[in-house]
Amino acid sequence: MILHHVPTGLTAEANERRSQQTNREAALFRLRMRMALEIRTAPSNEPSMLWSARSSGGRVRINPEHRDFPSLIAEALDQLDALEMDPKRVAQVLGCSTTQLVRLLALEPRALAILNSDRARRGLHPLN
């Protein structure tokens, strides 16, 4: 199963299962993750309703296999892009701790790599 997002030209594929429906769901999740990693949008000055529902007491709670995970990664990366890759400022906007923000990104190694690559371009030290 190959899914193609026409506006962006991004694609994702899944064909490891016998069930076409299962492959479609996996391909959709992969496409959503690619979009979260590769497409930046201007963020709001406050956390989304989804982010607020997934965080409390400074913690962000989500399983990396949950369907909302790509959306949270996208929101975190959008905020980081807008706020010059400063995780402390982004954590304040999103209402979580800096540690929780970095841990969320570390659940998707490509997201952490994007953060560290952009930080390196700005002459900032990497986070892990």
C-alpha positions in Angstrom: 0.0 0.0 0.0 1.5 3.4 -1.0 -0.2 6.6 0.0 0.6 9.9 -1.7 -0.2 13.3 -0.3 -0.8 15.4 -3.4 -0.3 18.9 -2.1 3.2 18.1 -0.7 4.2 15.2 -2.9 5.1 13.1 0.1 4.5 9.4 0.1 4.6 6.5 2.5 4.4 2.8 2.1 3.5 -0.2 4.1 3.3 -3.8 2.8 4.5 -5.9 5.6 1.1 -7.4 6.6 -1.3 -9.6 4.8 -4.2 -7.3 5.5 -4.7 -4.4 3.2 -6.5 -2.4 5.9 -3.6 -2.9 8.3 -1.1 -1.8 5.7 -3.2 1.3 4.9 -3.3 2.3 8.6 0.5 1.8 8.8 1.1 3.8 5.6 -1.1 6.6 6.9 0.7 6.8 10.2 4.1 6.9 8.3 2.8 9.6 6.0 1.6 11.7 8.9 5.0 11.3 10.6 6.8 12.3 7.4 4.6 15.4 7.2 5.3 16.1 10.9 9.0 15.9 10.3 9.3 17.7 7.0 6.6 20.4 6.9 6.8 23.4 9.1 3.8 25.8 9.7 3.5 28.9 11.8 2.5 27.9 15.3 0.0 29.5 17.6 1.2 31.4 20.7 -0.5 28.7 22.9 -0.6 24.9 22.9 -3.3 23.2 20.8 -6.2 21.4 22.4 -4.6 18.1 21.5 -1.3 19.1 23.2 -3.2 20.3 26.3 -5.1 17.0 26.5 -1.9 15.1 26.4 0.0 17.1 29.0 -0.5 17.9 32.6 1.7 18.8 35.5 4.6 19.6 33.1 4.6 16.1 31.6 3.7 15.0 28.1 2.0 11.5 28.0 1.8 9.7 24.7 2.9 6.4 23.2 4.9 6.8 20.0 2.5 4.3 18.3 -0.6 6.4 19.1 -2.3 8.1 16.2 -1.8 11.5 17.9 1.9 11.2 18.1 2.8 12.7 14.7 0.6 15.8 15.5 2.5 16.4 18.8 5.9 16.0 17.1 4.8 18.5 14.4 3.6 21.0 17.0 6.8 20.7 19.0 9.0 21.1 15.9 6.9 24.0 14.6 7.3 25.8 17.9 11.1 25.1 18.0 11.4 26.4 14.4 9.5 29.6 15.4 11.5 30.1 18.6 15.0 29.6 17.2 15.4 26.0 18.4 15.2 27.1 22.1 13.6 24.2 23.9 13.3 26.2 27.2 11.1 28.9 25.5 9.1 26.2 23.6 8.5 24.3 26.8 7.2 27.4 28.5 4.8 28.0 25.5 3.6 24.4 25.5 3.3 24.1 29.3 5.7 21.3 29.9 9.3 20.9 31.2 12.3 21.2 28.9 13.2 17.6 29.8 9.7 16.4 28.8 9.9 18.2 25.4 13.3 16.7 24.6 12.1 13.2 25.8 9.1 13.5 23.5 11.3 14.3 20.5 13.7 11.5 21.4 10.8 9.0 21.0 11.2 9.8 17.3 14.9 9.8 16.6 14.4 11.7 13.3 12.8 14.5 15.2 15.7 14.8 17.6 18.1 14.7 14.7 16.2 17.6 13.0 16.4 19.6 16.3 20.1 19.0 16.7 20.9 19.6 13.0 19.1 23.0 13.2 20.8 23.8 16.5 24.2 23.0 14.9 23.4 25.4 12.0 22.8 28.1 14.6 26.0 27.3 16.5 24.1 25.8 19.5 25.1 22.6 21.3 23.1 19.4 20.5 20.6 18.0 22.9 20.1 14.3 23.8 
